[in-house]
């Protein structure tokens, strides 16, 4: 079992920054890969970023590349998403997810993840 809790969301003006955190408990944190997804109103959940167990491998959706940075601190059982140069189209509920099966980067599809957090709202005003 893995429990995930996101935090750090909020309201920010366009061009601003936020850092999301995902605190994990249960199974050893360094034993699973993780990802960030988001879901805007009326839209499907979409991939944002992913990171391998050690943090050595990462990838991003084209829409956030160069603006967002994913990282993890295995000693603190926490994953982060640093979001800079935020745009109104980044407004969504952001979710972290854990993939217990993949050795390298976890999948791009949300269907490949085993555990999810409850989400944190990010709102970017224009």
N, C-alpha and C positions, 0 to 999 in steps of 0.2 A: 504494500500500500504506500502511496505517495500523496501527501497533502501539499497543495500549492496555494499561496496567498499573494496576490498582486497588491501593490501600493504605488503611490507617487503620481497618480493621475490628477487632473484638475483643469482649470480654465486658464488659457494663456493666449496672448495676442499673436497674430501671425508674425513669424520671424523669431519668436521666442523659443525657449528650451524647456524640456522636462526630462527627468530621469525616472523611469519606472523600475521597480524592484519586484522580484518574484522570490519569496522566501519558501523554501522547501523543507519538509520534514518526513520522517518515515524511513524509507529505504536510503542507503548511502548515496549522497548527492552526486558524487563523482562517478557513479555506476550507470548513469543514464544521460542521454542527449536531450536537448531541450529546444523549444522554439517559441517564438512570439507570433501571434495572429491578431487580427482585428476585425471587427464587424461594425459597419456603419448602418444606420437605420434603413431598412428596406433592401439591404444588400446581403450577399452571402459572406460568410467568414472567409478572410483571405490571409495568405501567408505574408509575414513581414520579414522575419529573420530567423536564423537557426544557428545552433552551436553544438559542437561535438562534446563528448564527455570531459575532455581535458581543457577545452576551450581553444585548442589549436586551430580548429577548422570552423569557419563561419561563412554564411552567405546571406544575401539580402534580396528583397524584391527590388525590381528596377525603380519603382516609385519612391523608394526611401534610400537608395544607394547614395552614399556620399553625405547623407544628412543624419542617418541613424547609426549607432554603434552598439552591437551586442557584446556582452562579456559575462563572465561568471567568476565567482570566488568560491571555490570548492571548500575552503576552510570555513567560510561563513554560510555555506548552504544557500547561496543566493545568486540569482541571475539578474542582470541589469539590461535595460535598453535606454541608452542615452539618445535623446531625440533633439536635434538642433534644427534651426531654420524651419520651424513648423509652419504648415500651411493649413488653410481651412479644410482641405480635402483629407487631412490626417485625422479629422474628428471621427472618433469611433470608440467602442469599448475594446480595450486591449486585453488579450488573454495570454497567459503563459501555459505551456503544455510540456509534458514529459513523455519521452519515447524510451521504453525500457529495453527494446530489442535491437536497436541499430548500433553498430560499432562505430561508424564514422559520423557523417552528418545525418540528422534525422530527415524524414521525408518532407516534401513540400506540401503534401496533402494533409489536411487536418485529420483525415481518417486513420493516419498512421500513428497517432499518439494515444497513449494509454490513460493519462490523467490530465485534468484541466483545473485551472484556478477559476475563481468566480468572476474575474474581470475587473478592470478599473477604467473609469470613463476619462477620456481625453477630449477636451473641447477647445478648438482653436478658432478664435474670432478674427474676422477680417478688419 
